[in-house]
């Protein structure tokens, strides 16, 4: 792994507890070389067959992705998906079903993607991660150049193909 999964800074070679590791001098993250970072991601649909995407704030301002994030110690992956969806939208997703796994080996990252149901009333709550939300449908798609990265693009294109073909 080249970059810190916590803050995005470049990792440097270091020795910790007499073990060669990669470490982030910014936030202190240590890559022990044997971890898999697990993120829970939600593709949530409404009854009009539209799905929700979020536009990010911060250093990735304007990039589009699906609500989700890393699992906290002590919570299930499904609990992480529900929590992250709420943190990034202010809404409660229901009826989660495991959809598929996606990986990004250079980050040792596993995306556990769920399909869920949006609440009847779509009401975005401002927060520190998400700038705004978008509802995507067969007839209302987003600019693919704004997608956050390869995993987002993979999921987005597969969802379009699977649900709207």
N, C-alpha and C positions, 0 to 999 in steps of 0.2 A: 504494500500500500504506500502511495506517495504522499497523500494528503490526509489530514486529520478529519475523521468523520464527524467530529464535534464542532470544530470551528473553521475548517477548511484551509488552515495554514499548512505549509510544507513540513513533513516529518523529517527529523534528522536521526542519524545513527547515534545510539547511546548505549551505555551499560547500566543496567538496573539489577540489583541483587545478583551481581556477577553473571548476568545474562545479557547477550547482545539483543537489543530491541530497536524499534523505531519510536521516537518520542516527539511530542509537540511541545515546543518551548513556550507557546502562547497560553494553552489551557492545561497542559500537563498530561494529556491523554498519552497512554502507553500502548503501543501495538506489540503484543507478545508473540505475534506470528501464528497464533492458533485459534483466533476468534473468528466468528462469523457475525457480522452486524445484521440484526434482523429488524426490518421495518415493516409495519402493518400499513396497508394502503387500502382505501375504499373507493370503489366506483359505485356511486349511489344514483339510482334512477327514480324518477317520479312516474305518475300514472300516464304521462304523455310520452313516455319512452325517451325522455331527455336525461342526460347524466351530467353531474356537477363536476366542474374543475375550478381550481383556485388560481388567482394571480398573486404572486408572492410580493412581500415587502423586503426591505433590507438589501443586502448585496446582490440578491437575485431578483430585484424589483422588476415586475412586469413579466417574469417567466411564468409559464402556466404548467400546472401539474395537478395531481389528484391529492385530496387530503390524506395525510398520513405522516408517519414518523417512527422513530425508534421505540421499541418496547422498553419499558422501565423494569428494573429488577422487581420481581414479586408479582407482576401482572401477566395474565395470559396474552397471547398475541391478539385474540379477539377483543379483550379489554383495551389493549393499546390502540386498536383500530377505532373503537368507539370513542375513546378519550381524545385521540388526535383529530378525529373528524369534528368533535365538539370544539376543541381548542381553536381549530382553523376556520370554523364556520359559525359557531354559536348554535348549531342545530344538532338534534339527536337523530342519528341514523338507526334504523331498525332492520330486523329480518336479515342479518348478515349470513351470507353463505360463502364458503371458501370458493374462490374462482380459479386461481392459478398461482404458481410460483414463478418469479423472474429473478435472474441472478446477474450480478455485475462482478466478475471475478477479480478484477484489478482493485476493487474496494472490499473484496470479500463480503459483498452485500447481498442479502436475500430479501426480496420484496415478497411478502405474503399478501396477495391481493384478494380482497373480499368484494362481493357484490352486495349492495344493500338497497334499502328503500328510503327515499327522502321523506321528510314530514310533508303533510298536505300543504301547510303554509311555509313557503320559502322565505325566510327572513334572516338575512346575513347580519351577524353581530361583529362590529369592528373589533379587531384584536391586533396583537403585535407581530403576527406572522403573515396574515393574508390581507391584501389590498382590496380585492373584490372577488366575486364568484361569477362563473359563467355556466349557463345551461347549454349543453351541446346536444344536437339532434342530427338526424339524417339530413335535414335541410338547413341547419344552422351550425356550421362547423367553425373551428378556430384556425387562426394562422399557425401552421405547423412550425414555422421558424421561431415562434415564441415558446415552444415546448422546452421544458427545463433541461432535459438530457435524454440519453438513449433509452433508459428504462421507461420514462414517461412516454416517449414516442412509441416504443414497442407496445405498451399497454393501450395507448390511444388508438393506434392503427388496428390492433387486434379487436378492440371493442367495436370500432366502426365496422370492421369486416364481419365479426360474429353476430352483432345485434342488428345491424342495418343493411345486411346484404339480401 
